[in-house]
Amino acid sequence: MKTVTAFLLAGLCAAQAIACDKVDAAKVQAALSEMGTQWSERDGGVNLDWGRAWDGTAASQRLGLLKAFAEGDACLTGRAREISFYRHGKLVGRASPGGIQLIDTSAPRRSPGC
């Protein structure tokens, strides 16, 4: 199931790269939400706590997840925003109008139950 979800997200992201499609952007956010990801807006930016989609993925896939959310958010809001990405309270990535950075490049770990 996780592999299928990753392929769906990759496909939706490819479609977004061509043009901003708000329906596809909303689908990406819904898929991430279904995987336990939660986010909140604060001071014009976003704090996002990754769910289980983060665990067990390679660094390249993690960067893809950051891009998927950041591009979808920019599409839906009409602008790129500052986004801080966390997993278990640890900062793992950042997105800004200037680019996207994966901070946590450690080997993926599986965490029980989340």
N, C-alpha and C positions, 0 to 999 in steps of 0.2 A: 504494500500500500504506500509506503514512504517513497519508493521509487516511482510509482505512478504519479504521485503528487508532485515530485520534483520535475518530472517530464511535463506535466501540465503547467507548472509555474514557468518552466523554461519556454514553453510555447507561448504563453501569455506575454512573457517579457519580450520575446522576439517581436510579437505583434505591436507592443508598445513602442519599441525602438523605432518602428516605421512611422507611427503617428500616435498621438495621444488619443487613446480610446478609453473614455471614462467607464464604460461597461467592463472592459477587460481589466482596468485598474482596480475597480471594485471587486472583481472576481479574485484577483491576486490577494487583496486584503482579506476577503472572506476565507480563502483557502488557508492563509496564514493564521487567521483567527481560529479556524477549526483545528489547527495543529497546536493550539494553546498559546499562541502569541497574543500579547496584550500591549496596548499603547495608550498614551495619554498626551494631550497637548499642554505645553507649559511655556509661558513667556514667548510665544510665537514659534516655538520649536516643538519637537516631539521626543518623548522618552519611550523606547520600545523594549519590552522584556520578551525575549525569545522563549518559545515553548519547545516542545520536543523536536521541532524541525531542525533545531541547531545541533542536537546531539547526533553523533555518528556520521557527520558529513565532513568531507574534505575541505581544505581551505578554499579551493576554487569554488566549491558549491556554497560555502558560507559567504564568500564575496558576492556570488550570484543572488543569494537571499537578501543581502543588504541592498544591492542594486534594484531588485524586484520591488522591495518596499519603497525605497527612495524615489524611484521613477514613477511608481503608482501614486505615491503621495503628491509628487510634483504635478502629475497630470490632474489629479482630483482637486488640488488647491490652486492650480494655476501658477505655482512658483516652487522652486526648490527651497527647502527649509533646513535648518540645523536639526539633525536627528542623532540622538545618542542611543546606541544599541547595547543592551545588557543581557547577560545570561547568569542566573543565580546571583544577582547583585554585582557582577563584575562587568566593567565596560569592555565590550568585545569589538566595537566598531563605531565609526562616526560617518555621517554624511553631511555635506554642506553644499551650498551653491558652487563651491570650487571643486568638489569631487567626493569620492567615497574611499574610506580607509578601513581596512580590516586590521584591528589591533590584536586580537587573540588569534595567533596562528599556531597555537599548540595542537598537538595531536588530539583528535576527537575522542571524547569519553562518553560512555553511556551512563546516564544517571537513572536510577530506579524510579519508575513511575511518572516522570514528567518529561 
